[in-house]
Amino acid sequence: MPMQPWFPDAKLGIFLHYGIYAVKGVPESWAMYQGQLSREDYLAQLNGFTAANYDPKAWAELFADAGARYAVLTARHHDGFALWDTAFGDLNVRQTPAGRDLLQPYADALRERDLKVGFYYSHSDWTHPLYASVRNQGEATWVNDNRFVGPPEGQPDDPAAWEKYLDYRDGQVGELMDRYHPDLLWFDGEWERSEAQWRLKPLAERILAANPQTILNARMLSYGDYATPEQGVPILPPDGPWELCLTVNDSWGFQGHDDNHKTVRQLVRYFVETIGAGGNLLLDVGPREDGTITAPQAERLRGLGAWIRRHSEAVYATVAGLPAGHHYGPSTLSADRETLYLMCFDTPRETIGLRGVRNQIRKISVLGSGEELSHHADHGLHDVPGVKWIKAPTTEDAYATVIAVELDGELDLYRGTGRV
């Protein structure tokens, strides 16, 4: 299915890891899987999950202020806890003081702000009695009522039980599609089985029958639409559409002790490096159990949004910019391919070099201030263009200065081996 055009144009999404793990502020699902908490203690967090101050309209307003165009909420993580009143399985909001569907208000609030609606859903469920994993890489295997939830490799599976588990998963995904009509489904947990074992072909068919425009991430394996690297801009970007998922601090979900928040300057850098390489940034925050987003995380979202507003021309309706070596920093290119946007993280001194551009330049200006900049070009050699030296601006942005270079037509870039 062709990629929906809204996705590569969105540039920024907000990821929300919200679940019972926020009660004690422990790693989502993994605290149980790796033995930080016993299964009993982990699930006891159900009693403290209140969503007492859950206000998805406030979330949507914050995301819009951040410049985001979509959001992805953990409808169900590996621990099996569902944020809606599912008819499939008992581990859901009905067992908590929250006691109500949290997904419909979220979907409604996003759509009121013209944001696309995404849900995260894990293929894996480490508390379901019929779930069994074929993977064991040294993690502690924990026991549920004397039944191995994750049997080591080489131990027999129960095919009939597995089929019943997949029916449960498919039933929940069907509810997400039929009730909330998401624009995007962000799957996870796929590493524990093969594509055939996961029964992904009929699952993808079920999703697209409900909404042919739903986008699927690459954790639907060959049925995915885009790649999802985590926690660092890839040196070589994936082929095709992609999205970097990145935490604001070091944790996906709320962990009160984690105050190692990235600065706004760092987030701007991650963002422009990502969009300059043709990707989206999916920036993660972890709400408290009551549904509120912490002040340090909200402040950083607003700070990133303020930078985006000042430089929206270089963000939205752009494509990947220059390959490495043509400009010392990221860049984007307007959709008509006639304007380059050069990102400068540090204060430019004297001149900024632009290499390999054959075009004549119509105008150079600084976004935000409008300052116009002069330039001169070295003489090229045969068909190799000379370096265009742009005078350094006298005005700069606190986080990243953006210089718009208007060309005399579509970008004509030299990519040969001659000297530039």
C-alpha positions as CSV (number, residue, x, y, z in Angstrom):
1,M,0.0,0.0,0.0
2,P,1.4,3.5,-0.8
3,M,2.4,5.5,2.2
4,Q,-0.3,8.0,3.2
5,P,1.1,11.5,2.4
6,W,0.3,12.9,5.8
7,F,3.0,10.7,7.4
8,P,6.2,12.0,5.8
9,D,4.8,15.5,6.0
10,A,4.1,15.3,9.7
11,K,7.8,15.4,10.8
12,L,6.9,15.2,14.6
13,G,4.8,12.8,16.6
14,I,4.4,12.3,20.3
15,F,4.8,8.8,21.9
16,L,3.1,8.1,25.2
17,H,3.9,5.2,27.4
18,Y,1.1,5.2,29.8
19,G,0.0,2.2,31.9
20,I,0.0,0.7,35.4
21,Y,3.8,0.8,35.5
22,A,3.5,4.5,36.2
23,V,2.1,3.7,39.7
24,K,5.5,2.6,41.1
25,G,7.4,4.3,38.4
26,V,9.1,1.1,37.1
27,P,10.2,0.1,33.6
28,E,7.1,-0.7,31.6
29,S,6.5,-4.5,31.5
30,W,10.2,-5.2,31.8
31,A,10.2,-4.7,35.5
32,M,8.2,-7.9,35.7
33,Y,9.9,-9.8,32.9
34,Q,13.4,-9.2,34.3
35,G,12.5,-9.8,37.9
36,Q,12.7,-6.2,39.3
37,L,9.2,-6.9,40.6
38,S,7.4,-10.1,41.1
39,R,4.4,-10.7,38.9
40,E,2.1,-10.3,41.9
41,D,3.7,-7.0,42.9
42,Y,3.7,-5.7,39.3
43,L,0.1,-6.4,38.8
44,A,-0.8,-4.9,42.2
45,Q,-0.2,-1.6,40.5
46,L,-3.7,-2.0,39.1
47,N,-5.0,-0.8,42.4
48,G,-3.2,2.5,42.2
49,F,-4.0,3.4,38.5
50,T,-6.5,6.2,38.9
51,A,-6.2,8.4,35.8
52,A,-7.7,10.9,38.2
53,N,-6.4,13.9,36.2
54,Y,-6.5,12.4,32.8
55,D,-7.2,15.2,30.4
56,P,-6.5,14.2,26.8
57,K,-7.7,17.7,25.6
58,A,-4.8,19.1,27.5
59,W,-2.5,16.5,26.0
60,A,-3.7,17.4,22.5
61,E,-3.1,21.1,23.2
62,L,0.4,20.4,24.4
63,F,1.2,18.2,21.4
64,A,-0.1,20.9,19.0
65,D,2.1,23.5,20.8
66,A,5.0,21.1,20.3
67,G,4.4,21.2,16.5
68,A,3.4,17.5,16.4
69,R,1.0,16.3,13.8
70,Y,0.2,12.9,15.3
71,A,0.5,10.9,18.6
72,V,0.9,7.2,19.5
73,L,-0.5,6.0,22.9
74,T,0.3,2.6,24.4
75,A,-3.1,0.9,24.2
76,R,-1.5,-2.3,25.4
77,H,2.1,-3.0,26.3
78,H,3.9,-6.4,26.8
79,D,2.3,-6.7,30.3
80,G,-1.1,-7.3,28.7
81,F,-2.8,-4.3,30.4
82,A,-5.4,-2.7,28.1
83,L,-6.3,1.0,28.4
84,W,-9.8,0.3,27.1
85,D,-12.7,-2.0,28.3
86,T,-11.9,-4.8,26.0
87,A,-14.1,-7.9,25.6
88,F,-11.0,-10.0,25.1
89,G,-9.2,-10.8,28.3
90,D,-9.7,-9.4,31.8
91,L,-6.6,-7.3,32.3
92,N,-7.8,-3.8,31.5
93,V,-9.0,-0.5,33.0
94,R,-12.1,-2.1,34.4
95,Q,-9.8,-3.6,37.1
96,T,-8.5,-0.3,38.1
97,P,-9.9,2.8,40.0
98,A,-9.8,4.5,36.6
99,G,-12.6,2.2,35.6
100,R,-13.3,3.6,32.1
101,D,-12.2,3.6,28.5
102,L,-9.3,5.9,28.1
103,L,-8.9,5.5,24.3
104,Q,-12.0,7.2,23.0
105,P,-11.4,10.5,24.8
106,Y,-7.8,10.5,23.5
107,A,-8.9,9.9,19.9
108,D,-11.6,12.5,20.1
109,A,-9.2,15.1,21.6
110,L,-6.5,14.6,19.0
111,R,-9.0,14.8,16.1
112,E,-10.4,18.1,17.5
113,R,-6.9,19.5,17.1
114,D,-6.5,17.9,13.6
115,L,-3.9,15.5,14.9
116,K,-3.6,11.9,13.6
117,V,-4.5,9.1,16.0
118,G,-2.0,6.3,16.7
119,F,-2.1,3.4,19.0
120,Y,0.8,1.2,20.2
121,Y,0.0,-2.5,20.6
122,S,2.3,-5.3,21.5
123,H,2.0,-8.7,19.8
124,S,3.5,-10.2,23.0
125,D,1.6,-10.5,26.3
126,W,3.7,-11.7,29.2
127,T,0.8,-12.2,31.5
128,H,-1.7,-14.1,29.3
129,P,-2.0,-17.8,30.4
130,L,-1.8,-19.0,26.8
131,Y,1.1,-17.0,25.7
132,A,4.4,-18.8,25.1
133,S,7.7,-17.5,23.7
134,V,10.2,-19.4,21.5
135,R,13.0,-17.0,22.5
136,N,15.3,-17.2,25.5
137,Q,18.5,-15.1,25.5
138,G,19.4,-15.4,29.1
139,E,16.5,-13.5,30.7
140,A,15.2,-14.8,33.9
141,T,12.2,-17.0,33.2
142,W,9.4,-16.4,35.6
143,V,6.6,-18.8,36.6
144,N,2.9,-18.1,36.7
145,D,1.0,-20.8,38.6
146,N,3.8,-23.3,37.9
147,R,3.4,-22.7,34.1
148,F,6.3,-21.2,32.1
149,V,5.1,-18.1,30.4
150,G,8.2,-18.1,28.3
151,P,9.6,-21.6,27.7
152,P,13.3,-21.8,26.8
153,E,14.2,-22.7,23.2
154,G,13.8,-26.3,22.4
155,Q,10.9,-26.9,24.8
156,P,7.6,-27.9,23.2
157,D,4.9,-25.4,22.4
158,D,1.2,-26.0,22.6
159,P,-0.1,-25.1,19.1
160,A,-3.8,-25.1,20.1
161,A,-3.1,-22.8,23.0
162,W,-1.1,-20.5,20.6
163,E,-3.9,-20.3,18.1
164,K,-6.3,-19.3,21.0
165,Y,-3.8,-16.6,22.0
166,L,-3.7,-15.2,18.5
167,D,-7.5,-15.1,18.4
168,Y,-7.3,-13.0,21.6
169,R,-4.8,-10.7,20.1
170,D,-6.7,-10.4,16.8
171,G,-9.9,-9.7,18.8
172,Q,-8.3,-6.8,20.6
173,V,-6.7,-5.3,17.5
174,G,-10.2,-5.6,15.8
175,E,-11.7,-3.6,18.7
176,L,-9.1,-0.9,18.2
177,M,-9.9,-0.7,14.5
178,D,-13.7,-0.9,14.8
179,R,-14.1,1.4,17.8
180,Y,-11.5,4.1,17.3
181,H,-10.5,4.0,13.6
182,P,-6.8,4.8,14.1
183,D,-4.7,6.4,11.4
184,L,-1.7,4.4,12.6
185,L,-1.0,1.2,14.5
186,W,2.4,1.0,16.1
187,F,3.2,-2.7,16.8
188,D,5.9,-4.1,19.1
189,G,7.0,-7.4,20.6
190,E,7.4,-9.1,17.2
191,W,10.9,-10.4,18.0
192,E,9.6,-13.4,19.8
193,R,8.1,-15.2,16.8
194,S,8.3,-15.4,13.1
195,E,5.9,-13.7,10.7
196,A,4.1,-16.9,10.0
197,Q,3.8,-17.8,13.7
198,W,2.4,-14.4,14.4
199,R,-0.2,-14.9,11.7
200,L,0.5,-11.4,10.4
201,K,-1.0,-11.8,6.9
202,P,-4.6,-12.2,8.1
203,L,-4.0,-9.6,10.8
204,A,-2.9,-7.0,8.3
205,E,-5.9,-7.9,6.1
206,R,-8.2,-7.5,9.0
207,I,-6.8,-4.0,9.8
208,L,-6.9,-2.8,6.2
209,A,-10.4,-4.1,5.7
210,A,-11.5,-1.9,8.5
211,N,-9.5,1.1,7.3
212,P,-7.4,0.8,4.1
213,Q,-5.6,4.0,5.0
214,T,-4.2,2.8,8.4
215,I,-0.4,3.0,8.5
216,L,1.5,0.1,10.1
217,N,5.1,0.2,11.4
218,A,7.8,-2.3,10.5
219,R,7.1,-4.4,13.5
220,M,4.4,-5.9,11.4
221,L,7.5,-7.2,9.5
222,S,6.8,-7.5,5.7
223,Y,3.4,-5.9,6.2
224,G,4.9,-2.7,7.7
225,D,5.0,0.6,6.0
226,Y,7.9,2.3,7.7
227,A,11.0,1.6,9.8
228,T,11.4,2.5,13.5
229,P,14.9,2.9,14.8
230,E,15.2,3.8,18.5
231,Q,17.1,6.2,20.7
232,G,19.6,7.5,18.1
233,V,19.6,9.0,14.6
234,P,20.9,6.2,12.3
235,I,24.2,6.9,10.5
236,L,22.7,5.5,7.4
237,P,19.0,6.2,7.2
238,P,16.7,3.3,6.4
239,D,15.4,3.0,2.9
240,G,11.9,4.4,2.5
241,P,9.8,6.1,5.2
242,W,11.1,5.9,8.7
243,E,10.7,7.3,12.2
244,L,13.1,7.8,15.1
245,C,11.5,7.0,18.5
246,L,13.3,8.9,21.2
247,T,12.7,9.5,24.9
248,V,12.8,13.0,26.4
249,N,14.7,11.5,29.4
250,D,16.1,8.0,29.7
251,S,12.8,6.2,30.3
252,W,9.8,5.3,28.1
253,G,7.2,5.4,30.9
254,F,7.1,7.6,34.0
255,Q,10.0,7.0,36.4
256,G,10.1,9.7,39.0
257,H,13.8,9.3,39.7
258,D,14.8,9.9,36.1
259,D,15.6,13.6,35.8
260,N,18.2,13.1,33.0
261,H,16.1,15.1,30.5
262,K,17.5,16.2,27.2
263,T,17.8,19.9,26.8
264,V,15.6,21.8,24.2
265,R,18.8,22.4,22.2
266,Q,19.5,18.6,22.1
267,L,15.9,17.9,21.1
268,V,16.1,20.5,18.3
269,R,19.3,18.8,17.1
270,Y,17.8,15.3,17.2
271,F,14.8,16.7,15.3
272,V,16.6,18.5,12.5
273,E,19.1,15.6,12.0
274,T,16.1,13.3,11.7
275,I,14.0,15.3,9.3
276,G,17.2,16.3,7.3
277,A,17.7,12.6,6.7
278,G,14.1,12.1,5.6
279,G,12.6,10.7,8.8
280,N,10.0,11.7,11.4
281,L,10.8,12.1,15.1
282,L,8.4,10.2,17.5
283,L,9.3,11.9,20.8
284,D,8.3,10.0,23.9
285,V,6.9,11.2,27.2
286,G,5.7,9.1,30.2
287,P,2.6,10.4,32.0
288,R,2.2,9.9,35.7
289,E,-0.5,7.3,36.7
290,D,-3.0,10.2,37.2
291,G,-2.6,11.1,33.5
292,T,-0.5,14.3,33.9
293,I,2.7,14.9,31.9
294,T,5.5,16.2,34.1
295,A,6.5,19.8,33.9
296,P,10.1,19.1,32.7
297,Q,8.8,17.1,29.8
298,A,6.0,19.5,28.9
299,E,8.5,22.4,29.0
300,R,10.7,20.6,26.5
301,L,7.9,19.9,24.2
302,R,6.9,23.5,24.2
303,G,10.5,24.6,23.7
304,L,10.8,22.4,20.6
305,G,7.5,23.7,19.4
306,A,8.6,27.3,19.7
307,W,11.7,26.5,17.6
308,I,9.6,24.7,15.0
309,R,7.2,27.7,14.7
310,R,10.1,30.1,14.1
311,H,11.3,27.8,11.3
312,S,8.2,26.1,10.0
313,E,9.1,26.8,6.4
314,A,12.2,24.6,6.8
315,V,10.2,21.8,8.5
316,Y,6.8,21.1,7.0
317,A,6.4,20.4,3.3
318,T,10.1,19.5,3.0
319,V,12.1,16.4,2.1
320,A,15.5,15.1,3.0
321,G,18.2,17.6,2.4
322,L,21.8,17.4,1.2
323,P,23.9,14.2,1.7
324,A,26.8,14.4,4.1
325,G,29.7,16.5,2.8
326,H,27.9,19.3,1.1
327,H,27.1,21.2,4.2
328,Y,28.5,20.8,7.7
329,G,25.1,20.1,9.4
330,P,21.7,18.8,8.5
331,S,19.5,20.4,5.8
332,T,16.1,20.1,4.3
333,L,14.8,20.8,0.8
334,S,11.5,22.4,-0.1
335,A,8.9,20.1,-1.8
336,D,9.5,21.9,-5.1
337,R,13.2,21.3,-4.6
338,E,14.1,24.9,-5.2
339,T,15.0,26.0,-1.7
340,L,17.6,24.5,0.6
341,Y,17.4,25.1,4.3
342,L,20.8,24.8,6.0
343,M,20.9,24.1,9.8
344,C,23.7,25.6,11.8
345,F,24.0,24.4,15.4
346,D,27.0,26.6,16.3
347,T,27.6,30.3,15.6
348,P,28.8,30.6,12.0
349,R,32.0,32.4,11.6
350,E,33.1,34.4,8.6
351,T,31.5,32.1,5.9
352,I,29.4,29.0,5.5
353,G,30.5,26.6,2.7
354,L,28.0,25.0,0.4
355,R,29.6,22.4,-1.9
356,G,28.5,20.7,-5.0
357,V,25.5,22.9,-5.9
358,R,25.5,23.7,-9.6
359,N,22.5,26.1,-9.4
360,Q,22.7,29.8,-9.4
361,I,21.5,31.4,-6.2
362,R,18.6,33.9,-6.2
363,K,18.5,34.8,-2.6
364,I,19.9,33.8,0.8
365,S,18.2,34.8,4.1
366,V,18.0,33.8,7.7
367,L,14.7,32.3,8.8
368,G,13.2,34.1,11.8
369,S,15.1,37.4,11.3
370,G,14.8,37.9,7.6
371,E,18.5,39.0,7.4
372,E,19.7,38.7,3.8
373,L,23.2,37.3,3.2
374,S,25.6,37.7,0.4
375,H,27.8,35.0,-1.1
376,H,30.6,34.4,-3.6
377,A,31.7,31.3,-5.4
378,D,35.0,29.8,-6.1
379,H,35.7,28.9,-9.7
380,G,34.9,25.3,-10.5
381,L,36.9,22.9,-12.6
382,H,35.3,21.6,-15.8
383,D,31.9,20.2,-14.7
384,V,32.7,20.4,-11.0
385,P,31.1,23.4,-9.4
386,G,33.0,25.6,-7.0
387,V,32.2,26.1,-3.3
388,K,29.6,28.8,-2.6
389,W,30.8,30.8,0.4
390,I,27.8,32.4,2.3
391,K,28.6,35.3,4.5
392,A,27.9,34.4,8.2
393,P,24.8,36.0,9.6
394,T,24.8,38.6,12.4
395,T,21.6,37.2,13.8
396,E,21.3,33.6,15.1
397,D,18.8,31.4,16.8
398,A,19.5,30.2,20.4
399,Y,19.2,26.5,19.3
400,A,19.8,26.2,15.6
401,T,20.0,28.9,13.0
402,V,18.4,28.2,9.6
403,I,19.6,29.7,6.4
404,A,17.3,29.6,3.4
405,V,19.1,29.3,0.0
406,E,16.7,30.0,-2.9
407,L,17.9,28.4,-6.1
408,D,17.2,29.3,-9.8
409,G,15.4,26.0,-10.3
410,E,15.3,22.5,-8.9
411,L,18.4,21.5,-7.0
412,D,21.2,20.3,-9.3
413,L,23.8,18.6,-7.1
414,Y,27.2,17.3,-8.2
415,R,27.9,13.9,-6.8
416,G,31.0,12.9,-8.7
417,T,34.6,12.2,-7.5
418,G,36.2,15.4,-8.7
419,R,37.4,18.1,-6.3
420,V,34.6,20.3,-5.0
